[in-house]
Amino acid sequence: MSDNALGDFLRARRSRLRPDDVGMASYGVRRVAGLRREEVAVLAGVNVDYYTRLEQGRERRPSPQVLDALSRALHLDTDARAHLHRLAGAAPHHRPVQQRNVVSPALRQLMDGHPNTPAFVLNRTLDILATNALADALYSPFNPADNLACMTFLDPAGRDFYTRWDWTAQATVATLRHAAGIDPDNPRLNALIGTLTERSAAFSTLWQAHTVRGKTQDAKQLNHPDVGPLTLTYQAFDVRDAPGRQLVIDHAEPGSPNAEALSLLGAINAIRRQTARDPHP
């Protein structure tokens, strides 16, 4: 990863804004997209030379007040603003404790107690650490179904499975950017980013956009080969005894075609599991 993460982030976010977006008049020929450095400096109320040093990595410790001003100037949302503060070392930053990828028996029992809803556990790098039976069935088109980012960008099934693939791809990269701001030295995260950058041009392009976002609550629009189109909402819960992990539960509106499709998917999966256990009943 770059040794000037703060400057990279500022440049990327500056390039995404036009003068019209911030109520400024445009003048002269622009050699590159986005706002000029001096325009950001004016909007943030800082000296243009100081802002230039921030982007170039010659100044790495702006005050929280300057960071807030830059957040407003660059129209950063809550997640992006927190990420900017972390990059500058201005937010509390306690190095996360590296944990073994083990999910407690109690949590597994809780997941298995919801047979009608797909449930799985993720870590910050989007590794799938545990699933219940219906989650296994839902993500059965992927081989292996072990990491949401790899499933999205590297598995050929991803573009058919995710109906809104472009949206899914952007959200996935934004989540990994968020994770990188929290734990930039995580070896698993850095290895994953390196693999995705090398093997997926789409990932590499999105990664350079520096979009930051935690998990949203937007609906998932999927296309499963066994039951067809599915629209599911989901809830994500922090696992209290394992910081950085989340329990994700997908669900469909009761009585809806999506709920019926999930029920059918569960039945198909149960038959397959039974057949695998006893192929000659």
C-alpha positions in Angstrom: 0.0 0.0 0.0 1.1 3.6 -0.6 3.2 5.3 2.1 1.2 8.5 1.5 -2.3 7.3 2.2 -3.5 10.7 3.4 -2.4 12.4 0.3 -3.7 9.7 -2.0 -7.1 10.0 -0.3 -7.2 13.8 -0.6 -6.3 13.7 -4.3 -8.8 11.0 -5.1 -11.6 12.8 -3.4 -10.7 16.2 -4.9 -10.8 14.6 -8.4 -14.4 13.6 -7.9 -15.7 17.1 -7.3 -16.5 19.7 -10.0 -16.7 23.4 -9.3 -20.5 23.2 -9.8 -20.7 20.7 -7.0 -19.3 23.2 -4.5 -20.8 26.4 -5.8 -17.7 27.7 -7.4 -17.3 29.2 -10.9 -15.1 27.3 -13.3 -12.3 29.1 -15.1 -9.4 28.3 -17.3 -8.6 24.9 -19.0 -8.5 22.0 -16.6 -5.8 19.5 -17.3 -7.2 16.9 -14.9 -10.7 16.2 -13.6 -12.0 17.7 -10.4 -11.1 20.6 -8.2 -7.8 22.4 -8.2 -5.7 22.4 -5.1 -6.2 26.1 -4.6 -10.0 25.6 -4.8 -10.0 23.0 -2.1 -7.7 25.3 0.0 -10.2 28.2 -0.4 -13.1 26.0 0.5 -11.4 24.7 3.6 -9.9 28.0 4.7 -6.3 26.9 4.7 -3.2 28.1 2.9 -2.8 26.5 -0.5 0.9 25.7 0.2 -0.1 23.9 3.3 -2.8 21.9 1.5 -0.2 21.0 -1.2 2.2 19.7 1.4 -0.7 17.5 2.8 -1.3 15.9 -0.7 2.5 15.5 -1.3 3.0 13.8 2.1 5.3 16.6 3.4 2.8 17.4 6.1 1.1 14.4 7.8 -0.3 15.6 11.0 -3.1 18.2 10.3 -5.2 19.3 13.3 -8.7 17.9 13.8 -10.0 21.3 13.0 -8.3 21.3 9.6 -9.5 17.8 8.9 -13.1 18.8 9.7 -12.7 21.8 7.3 -11.3 19.5 4.6 -14.2 17.0 5.2 -16.7 19.8 4.6 -14.8 21.1 1.5 -14.7 17.6 -0.1 -18.3 16.8 0.9 -17.2 13.7 2.8 -19.9 11.6 4.5 -19.6 10.2 8.0 -17.6 7.1 7.1 -15.2 9.0 4.8 -14.7 11.7 7.4 -13.7 9.2 10.1 -11.4 7.5 7.6 -9.7 10.9 6.9 -9.2 11.4 10.6 -7.7 7.9 11.0 -5.3 8.4 8.1 -4.0 11.6 9.7 -3.7 9.9 13.1 -6.2 12.3 14.6 -8.8 9.7 15.6 -8.3 7.2 18.5 -6.6 4.3 16.8 -6.2 1.2 18.9 -4.5 -1.5 16.9 -7.0 -4.3 16.5 -6.1 -7.6 18.2 -5.5 -10.3 15.5 -7.9 -13.1 16.2 -8.0 -16.7 15.0 -10.8 -17.3 12.6 -12.8 -19.3 15.0 -16.6 -18.7 15.6 -17.9 -19.7 19.0 -20.2 -22.7 19.3 -22.8 -20.5 20.9 -22.9 -18.2 17.9 -23.1 -21.2 15.5 -26.0 -22.5 17.5 -27.7 -19.2 17.2 -27.3 -19.2 13.5 -28.5 -22.7 13.1 -31.6 -21.8 15.2 -32.8 -19.6 12.2 -33.3 -22.2 9.5 -35.5 -19.9 7.4 -33.0 -17.1 7.0 -29.5 -17.2 5.6 -27.0 -16.2 8.3 -23.2 -15.9 8.2 -20.3 -14.3 10.1 -17.8 -12.0 8.4 -14.6 -10.4 9.5 -13.3 -7.0 8.3 -11.6 -8.5 5.2 -15.0 -10.0 4.2 -13.9 -13.6 4.9 -16.9 -15.8 5.5 -16.1 -17.5 8.8 -19.3 -19.5 9.5 -22.6 -20.1 7.8 -25.9 -21.8 8.5 -27.5 -24.3 6.0 -29.5 -21.7 4.1 -26.5 -19.4 3.7 -24.7 -22.4 2.2 -27.5 -22.9 -0.2 -27.7 -19.2 -1.1 -24.1 -18.9 -1.9 -23.8 -22.3 -3.5 -23.0 -20.9 -7.0 -19.6 -19.9 -5.8 -16.7 -22.3 -5.4 -15.4 -21.6 -2.9 -17.8 -19.3 -1.0 -15.1 -18.1 1.4 -14.6 -14.3 0.8 -17.2 -11.8 -0.5 -14.6 -9.7 -2.3 -13.1 -12.7 -4.2 -16.6 -14.0 -4.9 -17.5 -10.6 -6.5 -14.4 -9.9 -8.5 -12.7 -13.2 -9.2 -15.4 -15.9 -9.4 -17.2 -16.0 -12.8 -20.4 -16.7 -11.0 -20.4 -13.2 -9.4 -21.6 -11.2 -12.4 -24.6 -13.6 -12.9 -25.4 -13.9 -9.2 -25.3 -10.2 -8.3 -28.0 -8.5 -10.4 -26.6 -5.1 -9.6 -22.9 -6.2 -10.0 -21.6 -2.6 -10.4 -23.2 -1.5 -7.2 -22.0 -4.6 -5.3 -18.5 -4.1 -6.6 -18.4 -0.5 -5.5 -19.9 -1.3 -2.0 -17.4 -4.2 -1.6 -14.3 -2.0 -2.3 -15.6 0.8 -0.1 -16.0 -1.6 2.8 -12.4 -2.8 2.3 -11.2 0.8 2.2 -13.0 1.3 5.5 -11.2 -1.7 6.9 -7.8 -0.5 5.7 -8.3 2.8 7.6 -9.0 0.9 10.8 -6.2 -1.7 10.5 -3.8 -0.6 7.7 -1.1 -3.1 8.7 -3.4 -6.2 8.7 -1.4 -8.8 6.7 -4.5 -10.7 5.5 -6.1 -7.4 4.3 -3.0 -6.3 2.4 -2.5 -9.7 0.8 -6.2 -9.7 -0.3 -5.9 -6.2 -1.8 -2.7 -7.2 -3.6 -4.4 -10.3 -5.1 -7.5 -8.4 -6.2 -5.5 -5.6 -7.7 -3.3 -8.0 -9.6 -6.2 -10.2 -10.9 -9.0 -7.7 -11.4 -8.8 -4.5 -13.4 -12.3 -3.5 -12.1 -11.1 -3.8 -8.5 -8.0 -1.8 -9.2 -9.9 1.0 -10.8 -12.4 1.2 -7.9 -9.7 0.9 -5.3 -8.0 4.0 -6.7 -11.3 6.0 -6.2 -10.8 5.9 -2.4 -14.5 5.6 -1.7 -15.0 4.7 2.0 -18.2 3.2 3.5 -19.1 0.7 6.2 -21.8 -1.9 5.5 -25.1 -0.4 4.3 -28.6 -1.7 4.7 -29.5 -1.6 1.0 -31.4 -4.5 -0.4 -29.5 -7.3 -2.2 -30.7 -8.2 -5.6 -29.6 -11.6 -6.6 -30.2 -14.2 -9.3 -29.8 -17.8 -8.0 -29.6 -20.6 -10.6 -32.0 -22.8 -8.5 -34.8 -20.4 -7.7 -34.3 -17.3 -10.0 -34.4 -13.6 -8.9 -34.2 -12.8 -5.2 -34.5 -9.5 -3.4 -33.4 -9.7 0.2 -32.8 -7.2 2.9 -30.3 -7.8 5.7 -29.2 -6.8 9.2 -25.6 -6.8 10.4 -24.8 -7.1 14.1 -21.4 -6.6 15.7 -20.2 -9.7 17.5 -19.5 -8.4 21.0 -16.8 -10.8 22.0 -14.9 -10.6 18.6 -14.4 -6.9 17.5 -14.4 -6.5 13.8 -16.7 -9.4 13.1 -20.3 -9.1 12.1 -23.3 -11.5 12.1 -25.2 -10.9 8.9 -28.8 -12.1 8.5 -30.6 -12.0 5.2 -34.4 -12.0 5.1 -37.3 -11.6 2.8 -40.8 -10.1 3.4 -43.0 -12.8 5.0 -45.4 -14.3 2.5 -43.7 -12.6 -0.5 -42.4 -14.4 -3.6 -38.9 -13.9 -2.2 -39.8 -15.7 1.0 -41.3 -18.6 -1.1 -38.1 -18.7 -3.1 -36.0 -18.9 0.0 -38.1 -21.7 1.3 -37.8 -23.6 -1.9 -34.0 -23.1 -1.9 -33.9 -24.5 1.7 -35.9 -27.6 0.6 -33.6 -28.1 -2.4 -30.6 -27.8 -0.2 -32.0 -30.3 2.3 -32.6 -32.9 -0.4 -29.1 -32.5 -1.7 -27.6 -32.8 1.7 -29.7 -35.9 2.4 -28.6 -37.4 -1.0 -25.0 -36.7 -0.2 -25.3 -38.5 3.1 -27.2 -41.5 1.7 -27.0 -41.7 -2.1 -28.9 -45.1 -2.2 -31.9 -44.8 0.2 
